[in-house]
Amino acid sequence: MSVLTITLITIAGTLILLALGVPIVYTLGISALVGGVIAWGPDFFVKVGWMPFQIFYNLTWTPLPLFVLLGCIISSTRISDDVFVVTKNWLSRLPGGLIIASIVAEAAMAAVVGTSTACIITVGKVAVPQMEKMGYNRAISMGALCAAGVLGPLIPPSAMMIIYAIMSQISLGKLFIAGIIPGIVLAALLSIYTIIACLVNPKLAPRPISISWKERISSAPKIWPIVFMMLAILGSIYMGIVTPTEAAGFGVVVILILGFSLYGLRLPGLFSAATEAASINVMICFIFIAATIFSFVIGSSGVAKTLINLIAPAGMSPWLVMISINILLLLLGCFIDALTIMLLTLPILVPLIISLGFDPLWFGVVFVINMQIGLITPPMGMDLFSMNAVFGVPTGELLRGVVPYLGVLVVFLAVVIIFPQISVWLPNLMK
């Protein structure tokens, strides 16, 4: 039996186990171990024994636990409250001002938190009560809040980008910087749509509230910690002064100082944040050990090379292949969580897109956007479930609000695909 045949059996076994509800770490590990032993015999266990050391004896990994800890500590402080107050004071005169303020606040929090769910919940806990009090239409308010969660992993630091950089073996620092301009563009598109929707249908939002310039100016200093951390982390990476690991460590030290001195962080909160970060990191580590075994089996089989050989004689345009890949990723996002999709597809897709002449840095941004759209797409949209659980919004009402913003996200995805310079221009200027 050829290695390729065994690999296809391994993939089929993985899909069957996933359909049966087996956790992803066991699914990948069991299917890859069985396939590897069939293909290479008992010697495969020697390779498996070395894999954990090979995975974690790699400096590319080190930013991940630090950025996870950074996000958990920030979630334990009042930083999101202050960020929303500032954005509300400065943007409330716009149609749908509080909705736009929540979008901009999520963009700011994305620069230090790095996950969509954390951005949605930390900003939503402050923004939702105020929007309800002011009489905003709940569907559009929740739809915007949910869609803006895409900014979490897109604007660095991003746990998803770290995983992509490890699996595709590209520069993490450049990938971080590649997400900045697309993140700004997305925040602008979501805000523009909100303004247009509220102008067309004034019932969606009350008349803009007036905030005095004195109140605006006096509230502005509250946002300086986030601005300082954004400039410190991203600026130092962009200038080549520090590595992503050093930037993450610096960020943790800064947020600890700010948290204890300005935001009421105390030892119980720090212990809770550290415990949460440890749990997340351990889970990721075990998943990646299993995923590396799986990737080795897939990579050794030459599946990517086989696909390339099939595409070349068929005369398919590289752009047609890219469009097909994006459609596939969007469909998978409706049924499978983002991490599972990454682990299953990247070992095949990255070599494929490189062979077609595409920039893996640009594809990293495209891939992250696809994954985040999946998080708000039924029936398996995890961010939808989170909002339903935290804010008690009926699913039907939430979907009515999310669908128009999904259209904005798809347009945004198309723009990033058509104009790769949006993603690669800034990182190409790095030293």
PyMOL commands that set and color helices and strands:
alter all, ss='L'
color gray80, all
select helices_A, chain A and resi 3-19+24-56+63-75+79-91+97-110+116-134+138-154+159-168+172-178+180-200+202-204+213-238+244-262+267-301+303-314+318-333+338-355+360-374+382-391+395-418+421-428
alter helices_A, ss='H'
color red, helices_A
deselect
rebuild
show_as cartoon
